[in-house]
């Protein structure tokens, strides 16, 4: 059994995944008699040439119908896809290790059993285009990239698998390229943190939440929609680890006509607070001289917000962040987290909104609850920190499996990486629903499925400090 955590730190490590469409319904192939009857249902004596011709035509039509409705023969179309089975690897965070190391007070129930229950439900509904799904799961340490590489090899070299569900999170995320690059295995999960990382993938790679770039796009679109950009004079700032985001952020601001008056990159690493604070002091002198009234922070926001607080600007200026996870976990270098109050970021549905979604209850909770009698599902707000949070486990698994089911079903019987990718970019990926997430879409530019997002605001009085909704869920692309 694997332990997962309920704390905000875990939510930083864990990606949330998506929903599937039900497999196609069977089509009846029953034929009807071609005999001609009178009103009483008795066969008439007339048997003219015309009638014979009509009968022949009807017979031909039936033959054509039979041919059109005959089931497609399933073949071994790709590695991990046989005539009757799709083999999938599932990478699971080792939360027993996290608990042992003190990074988590509790777990997420039995992750492996949750995945088995969800797959059993999928197979009971007919599988994917008539093929059953068979999973092999393996646990990895989220703080050990070498261990993640080991798990990648087990799932996709030792085993013949078509896809990976879950990917790798945190420092272990470097192993994502082992899946989609080295082993050319399609993936639903992981963290697409940059265009350069995505470029290493040789096959389709998707996940539920926004990619780093789309976290920025969503944020700016929502800020424009809600009028938060009116009169904004923006100064951008980020750390060295996010340097590759700077140009994209500047381009997106310019594309929306949002005035940019300056920028700064803090080279000192997060571990060197003294050097960071020295550079931040200089950066905020430039901020003040530029006439800026808004700070746009890209990448981990802790240092820049700490610098704004030291400069006496928090509460006086608007602050935007494209890293909602980092904003929700500001870290120990900010003692008084109230200096971050009012910072805006883009987020998805809350845990409680996911729980209250009837589709999530029907497609995710009920199948697992029926198969794991000891499971403990309830409103996620009701779990204490030390209790096993089964909700998080089923949300992660159900949404990842559902995205995969949606795309693989649309790919048809000839399932290959190419047909899978084409299906994701076709009608199936234009507009589908994800349990607990609502509307979703995929495209070559948009690899994160979620469409429904909101502006959220940092509030130091919310629990240990976190994001609370500032707007309702909106479509960032309207």
Secondary structure as GFF3:
##gff-version 3
##sequence-region A 1 478
A	DSSP	alpha_helix	8	13	.	.	.	ID=ss1
A	DSSP	alpha_helix	49	69	.	.	.	ID=ss2
A	DSSP	beta_strand	85	93	.	.	.	ID=ss3
A	DSSP	alpha_helix	95	100	.	.	.	ID=ss4
A	DSSP	alpha_helix	111	124	.	.	.	ID=ss5
A	DSSP	beta_strand	132	140	.	.	.	ID=ss6
A	DSSP	alpha_helix	145	153	.	.	.	ID=ss7
A	DSSP	pi_helix	154	158	.	.	.	ID=ss8
A	DSSP	beta_strand	163	166	.	.	.	ID=ss9
A	DSSP	three_ten_helix	170	175	.	.	.	ID=ss10
A	DSSP	alpha_helix	176	177	.	.	.	ID=ss11
A	DSSP	pi_helix	178	182	.	.	.	ID=ss12
A	DSSP	beta_strand	186	189	.	.	.	ID=ss13
A	DSSP	alpha_helix	195	199	.	.	.	ID=ss14
A	DSSP	beta_strand	205	206	.	.	.	ID=ss15
A	DSSP	alpha_helix	212	225	.	.	.	ID=ss16
A	DSSP	beta_strand	233	239	.	.	.	ID=ss17
A	DSSP	three_ten_helix	240	245	.	.	.	ID=ss18
A	DSSP	alpha_helix	246	255	.	.	.	ID=ss19
A	DSSP	beta_strand	259	266	.	.	.	ID=ss20
A	DSSP	alpha_helix	273	290	.	.	.	ID=ss21
A	DSSP	beta_strand	294	298	.	.	.	ID=ss22
A	DSSP	alpha_helix	302	310	.	.	.	ID=ss23
A	DSSP	beta_strand	318	321	.	.	.	ID=ss24
A	DSSP	alpha_helix	324	328	.	.	.	ID=ss25
A	DSSP	three_ten_helix	337	340	.	.	.	ID=ss26
A	DSSP	beta_strand	344	347	.	.	.	ID=ss27
A	DSSP	alpha_helix	351	356	.	.	.	ID=ss28
A	DSSP	alpha_helix	358	360	.	.	.	ID=ss29
A	DSSP	pi_helix	361	365	.	.	.	ID=ss30
A	DSSP	alpha_helix	366	371	.	.	.	ID=ss31
A	DSSP	three_ten_helix	380	382	.	.	.	ID=ss32
A	DSSP	alpha_helix	390	411	.	.	.	ID=ss33
A	DSSP	alpha_helix	417	424	.	.	.	ID=ss34
A	DSSP	alpha_helix	427	430	.	.	.	ID=ss35
A	DSSP	beta_strand	432	434	.	.	.	ID=ss36
A	DSSP	beta_strand	438	440	.	.	.	ID=ss37
A	DSSP	beta_strand	452	459	.	.	.	ID=ss38
A	DSSP	beta_strand	466	469	.	.	.	ID=ss39
A	DSSP	beta_strand	474	475	.	.	.	ID=ss40
###
